[in-house]
Amino acid sequence: MSEHIRIGLVSISDRASEGTYEDQGIPALKDWLGKALSSPWTAEARLIPDDRATIERTLVDLVDVAGCNLILTTGGTGPAPRDVTPEATLAIGDKEMPGFGEEMRRISLNFVPTAILSRQVAVIRGKSLIINLPGQPKSIRETLEGVRDVEGAVRHVGIFAAVPYCIDLIGGPYIETDEAVIKAFRPKHAIRPRQG
């Protein structure tokens, strides 16, 4: 019963967008989604500078023109003067989803005390969920997938467990995950039978 989803992947970095160094955000997101999603998906990738107007235009374009039902951004969420991703995201959203940012910081605090400096937010715009992720590939994976113990068992569930049901609720496509990577949580009444 899976449906195709178009996912916007936005890496926000002055230096990477200028070519000073190679972007790691979009490859990390593609790699993780390739393992985590069992539903068909297409990426709409954008590498842009830390410029609020550019970020706002890019997010609006990915929702309103490209038809993305999920947008994951990486970068620009710290306290530095050029870090304006949360402000741009909140400006174009219809509803804020504060639980995502709260949980990402809580997950990251398992690893670094500076996680409290992160300002990630999430919003709904139309039928799209937009989530600001951390900038480092390791942190991206940890916040999406969760924290595992030495045996590989999940001891703190990642935020992506709630993403498919959120997309259901806002009228987006029904997406499924590989439970070995991240198990999507839905109430029993919202689970569709898997295709055999």
SEFI-178385 format. One record per residue (C-alpha): x, y, z; residue in one letter. Coordinates in Angstrom, 1 decimal. Each point is the difference from the previous one (the first is absolute). Example, Ala and Ser with C-alpha at 12.3 -4.5 7.8 and 13.67 -1.06 7.14 Angstrom:
2
<<12.3, -4.5, 7.8>, 'A'> <<1.4, 3.4, -0.7>, 'S'> 
//
This chain:
196
<<0.0, 0.0, 0.0>, 'M'> <<3.1, 2.3, -0.2>, 'S'> <<-0.3, 3.1, -2.1>, 'E'> <<2.7, 2.0, -1.7>, 'H'> <<1.4, 3.0, 2.0>, 'I'> <<2.0, 2.9, -1.3>, 'R'> <<2.5, 1.2, 2.7>, 'I'> <<1.8, 3.3, 0.0>, 'G'> <<3.6, -0.1, 1.2>, 'L'> <<1.4, 3.4, 0.8>, 'V'> <<3.6, 0.5, 1.1>, 'S'> <<0.6, 3.5, 1.3>, 'I'> <<3.6, 1.1, 0.1>, 'S'> <<1.8, 3.1, -1.3>, 'D'> <<3.3, -1.9, -0.5>, 'R'> <<-1.4, -3.1, -1.6>, 'A'> <<-2.3, 2.0, -2.4>, 'S'> <<3.1, 2.1, -1.0>, 'E'> <<2.0, -3.2, -0.6>, 'G'> <<2.5, 0.6, 2.8>, 'T'> <<-0.7, -3.5, 1.2>, 'Y'> <<-2.0, -3.0, -1.1>, 'E'> <<-3.6, -0.1, 1.4>, 'D'> <<-0.5, -3.0, 2.3>, 'Q'> <<-3.6, 0.6, 1.0>, 'G'> <<-1.9, -1.0, -3.2>, 'I'> <<2.1, -3.2, -0.5>, 'P'> <<-0.6, -0.9, 3.7>, 'A'> <<-3.8, 0.5, -0.4>, 'L'> <<-0.2, -2.0, -3.2>, 'K'> <<2.0, -2.8, 1.5>, 'D'> <<-2.1, -0.2, 3.1>, 'W'> <<-3.4, 0.3, -1.8>, 'L'> <<1.2, -2.7, -2.5>, 'G'> <<0.4, -2.4, 2.9>, 'K'> <<-3.0, 1.1, 2.1>, 'A'> <<-2.8, 0.3, -2.5>, 'L'> <<-1.7, -3.0, -1.6>, 'S'> <<-2.4, 2.2, -1.9>, 'S'> <<1.0, 1.5, -3.4>, 'P'> <<1.4, 3.5, 0.3>, 'W'> <<1.6, 2.7, -2.0>, 'T'> <<2.4, 2.7, 1.2>, 'A'> <<-0.1, 3.7, -0.9>, 'E'> <<3.4, 1.2, 1.2>, 'A'> <<1.1, 3.6, 0.5>, 'R'> <<3.4, 1.4, 1.3>, 'L'> <<-0.5, 3.6, 1.0>, 'I'> <<1.8, 2.7, 2.1>, 'P'> <<-0.9, 1.1, 3.5>, 'D'> <<-2.3, 2.7, -1.3>, 'D'> <<-3.5, 0.4, 1.5>, 'R'> <<-1.7, 1.1, -3.1>, 'A'> <<1.6, -2.8, -2.1>, 'T'> <<-1.0, -2.6, 2.6>, 'I'> <<-3.6, 1.3, 0.1>, 'E'> <<-0.3, 0.0, -3.8>, 'R'> <<1.5, -3.5, -0.2>, 'T'> <<-2.3, -1.5, 2.6>, 'L'> <<-3.1, 1.7, -1.6>, 'V'> <<1.1, -1.3, -3.5>, 'D'> <<0.5, -3.6, 1.3>, 'L'> <<-3.5, 0.0, 1.5>, 'V'> <<-2.1, 2.1, -2.3>, 'D'> <<1.7, -0.8, -3.4>, 'V'> <<1.9, -3.2, 0.3>, 'A'> <<-2.7, -1.7, 2.1>, 'G'> <<2.2, -1.4, 2.8>, 'C'> <<-1.9, -1.5, 3.0>, 'N'> <<3.2, -0.2, 2.1>, 'L'> <<2.9, 2.5, 0.1>, 'I'> <<3.1, -0.7, 2.0>, 'L'> <<2.5, 2.9, 0.5>, 'T'> <<3.5, -0.3, 1.4>, 'T'> <<2.1, 2.9, 1.2>, 'G'> <<-0.5, 3.5, 1.3>, 'G'> <<-1.6, -0.8, 3.3>, 'T'> <<2.6, 1.2, 2.5>, 'G'> <<0.4, 3.3, 1.8>, 'P'> <<2.4, 1.6, -2.5>, 'A'> <<-1.1, 3.2, -1.8>, 'P'> <<-0.4, -1.7, -3.4>, 'R'> <<-2.0, -2.9, 1.5>, 'D'> <<-3.5, 1.0, -1.1>, 'V'> <<-1.6, -3.3, -1.1>, 'T'> <<-2.5, -0.2, 2.9>, 'P'> <<-1.2, 3.6, -0.6>, 'E'> <<-0.5, -0.7, -3.7>, 'A'> <<-1.8, -3.2, 0.7>, 'T'> <<-2.4, 1.5, 2.5>, 'L'> <<-0.7, 2.9, -2.3>, 'A'> <<-1.4, -2.2, -2.8>, 'I'> <<-1.8, -2.6, 2.2>, 'G'> <<-3.7, -0.2, 0.8>, 'D'> <<0.4, -1.9, 3.3>, 'K'> <<3.0, -0.6, 2.2>, 'E'> <<0.8, -3.6, 1.1>, 'M'> <<2.1, 0.7, 3.1>, 'P'> <<0.4, -3.7, 1.1>, 'G'> <<2.4, -0.7, -2.8>, 'F'> <<2.6, 2.6, 1.1>, 'G'> <<-0.4, -0.9, 3.6>, 'E'> <<0.6, -3.7, -0.7>, 'E'> <<3.0, 0.7, -2.3>, 'M'> <<1.7, 2.0, 2.7>, 'R'> <<-0.8, -2.8, 2.6>, 'R'> <<1.5, -2.6, -2.3>, 'I'> <<3.1, 2.0, -0.7>, 'S'> <<0.6, 0.7, 3.7>, 'L'> <<0.9, -3.7, 0.2>, 'N'> <<3.1, 0.9, -1.9>, 'F'> <<1.0, 3.6, 0.5>, 'V'> <<-0.9, 2.7, 2.6>, 'P'> <<-0.1, 2.6, -2.7>, 'T'> <<-3.2, -1.5, -1.4>, 'A'> <<-1.8, 2.7, 2.0>, 'I'> <<1.4, 2.5, -2.4>, 'L'> <<-1.9, -1.5, -2.9>, 'S'> <<-3.2, 1.8, -1.0>, 'R'> <<-1.6, -2.5, -2.4>, 'Q'> <<-3.7, 0.4, -0.7>, 'V'> <<-2.7, -1.7, -2.0>, 'A'> <<-3.1, 1.4, -1.7>, 'V'> <<-2.9, -1.0, -2.2>, 'I'> <<-0.6, 1.8, -3.2>, 'R'> <<-3.0, -1.2, -1.9>, 'G'> <<0.4, -3.8, -0.4>, 'K'> <<3.7, 0.1, 0.8>, 'S'> <<2.1, -0.6, 3.1>, 'L'> <<3.2, 2.0, 0.2>, 'I'> <<2.6, -1.0, 2.5>, 'I'> <<3.4, 1.8, 0.8>, 'N'> <<2.6, -2.7, 0.8>, 'L'> <<3.5, 0.5, 1.4>, 'P'> <<2.9, 0.6, -2.4>, 'G'> <<2.3, -3.0, 0.6>, 'Q'> <<-0.7, -3.3, -1.7>, 'P'> <<0.4, -2.0, 3.3>, 'K'> <<-2.4, 2.4, 1.7>, 'S'> <<-2.5, -0.3, -2.9>, 'I'> <<0.0, -3.8, 0.3>, 'R'> <<-0.3, 0.1, 3.8>, 'E'> <<-2.9, 2.4, 0.1>, 'T'> <<-1.9, -1.8, -2.8>, 'L'> <<0.7, -3.5, 1.1>, 'E'> <<0.5, 0.2, 3.8>, 'G'> <<2.6, -1.2, 2.5>, 'V'> <<1.1, -3.6, 0.0>, 'R'> <<1.8, -2.0, 2.7>, 'D'> <<3.2, -2.0, -0.7>, 'V'> <<-2.1, -3.0, -1.2>, 'E'> <<-1.8, 2.2, -2.5>, 'G'> <<-3.4, 0.1, 1.8>, 'A'> <<-1.8, 3.4, 0.0>, 'V'> <<0.0, 1.6, 3.4>, 'R'> <<-1.3, 3.4, -1.1>, 'H'> <<-2.2, 0.2, -3.0>, 'V'> <<0.8, 2.5, -2.7>, 'G'> <<-2.4, 2.7, -1.3>, 'I'> <<-0.6, -1.7, -3.3>, 'F'> <<-2.3, -2.6, 1.8>, 'A'> <<-2.6, 2.8, 0.1>, 'A'> <<0.5, 1.4, -3.5>, 'V'> <<-2.2, -2.5, -2.1>, 'P'> <<-3.0, 0.4, 2.2>, 'Y'> <<0.4, 3.8, 0.1>, 'C'> <<0.0, 0.0, -3.8>, 'I'> <<-3.2, -2.2, 0.0>, 'D'> <<-1.7, 2.5, 2.3>, 'L'> <<0.7, 3.0, -2.3>, 'I'> <<-1.2, -1.8, -3.1>, 'G'> <<3.3, -1.2, -1.5>, 'G'> <<0.9, -3.5, -1.4>, 'P'> <<0.1, -3.1, 2.1>, 'Y'> <<3.7, -0.9, 0.5>, 'I'> <<1.6, -3.0, 1.6>, 'E'> <<3.4, -0.7, 1.5>, 'T'> <<2.5, -2.8, 0.4>, 'D'> <<-0.6, -0.9, 3.6>, 'E'> <<3.6, -1.1, 0.4>, 'A'> <<1.0, 3.7, -0.4>, 'V'> <<-3.0, 1.8, 1.5>, 'I'> <<-3.5, -1.3, 0.8>, 'K'> <<-2.7, 2.4, -1.0>, 'A'> <<-2.6, 0.4, 2.7>, 'F'> <<-3.7, 0.2, -0.9>, 'R'> <<-3.0, -0.7, 2.2>, 'P'> <<-1.5, -3.3, -0.9>, 'K'> <<-3.0, 1.5, -1.8>, 'H'> <<2.4, 1.9, -2.3>, 'A'> <<2.2, -3.0, -1.1>, 'I'> <<-0.7, -1.3, -3.5>, 'R'> <<0.9, -3.7, -0.9>, 'P'> <<3.4, -0.4, -1.6>, 'R'> <<0.0, -1.1, -3.7>, 'Q'> <<1.3, -3.5, -0.3>, 'G'> 
//
